[in-house]
Amino acid sequence: MADHGRGTLPLPDYDHLPVGSLESRIRALSAGEVEELLAYERAHADRAPVTALLSARLEQLRSGAEPTSGDPGALRPEESRSSAGSPVSPATSPEPMSPPPHGTPDQRGKPKGDRPRG
């Protein structure tokens, strides 16, 4: 297969996409486009999770699956505004609590039958 440059790949910015966003993005691609990405991946980074994902999708397409609608160039999840940080703050944290009466992993509770009789 021919060695494709980054500019001709079916997914814009393919080299910078996290593995997690590839699964939904490749669903909109044809078998030929997935083959193209697979060849590029094997010739460059050859990441095992990515080649497995692309190979599985290619098999689905060859078995009759159809590309789904979607925009391969849609906003990337890592660019969304929700990545500004965790919403957890002291105001949203739970109140401290006492250990349960049956003991903790460090200090096991004792059944009533094991207590010394007095």
Residue pairs with C-beta under 8 A, 6 or more apart in sequence:
1 35
1 36
1 39
3 40
3 43
4 36
4 39
4 40
6 14
6 15
9 36
9 37
9 40
10 29
10 33
10 36
10 37
10 72
11 17
11 22
11 25
11 26
11 29
11 37
11 72
11 73
12 72
12 73
13 76
14 37
14 40
15 44
15 45
17 25
17 76
18 77
18 78
19 47
19 49
19 50
19 53
20 77
21 76
21 77
21 78
22 50
22 53
22 54
23 53
24 70
25 70
25 72
25 74
26 34
26 37
26 53
26 54
26 57
26 72
27 57
27 67
27 68
27 70
28 67
28 68
28 69
28 70
28 71
28 72
29 37
29 57
29 67
29 72
30 61
30 67
31 58
31 61
31 62
34 54
34 57
34 58
34 61
35 58
37 54
38 51
38 54
38 55
38 58
41 47
41 50
41 51
41 54
42 51
61 67
99 107
101 109
102 109
103 109
103 110
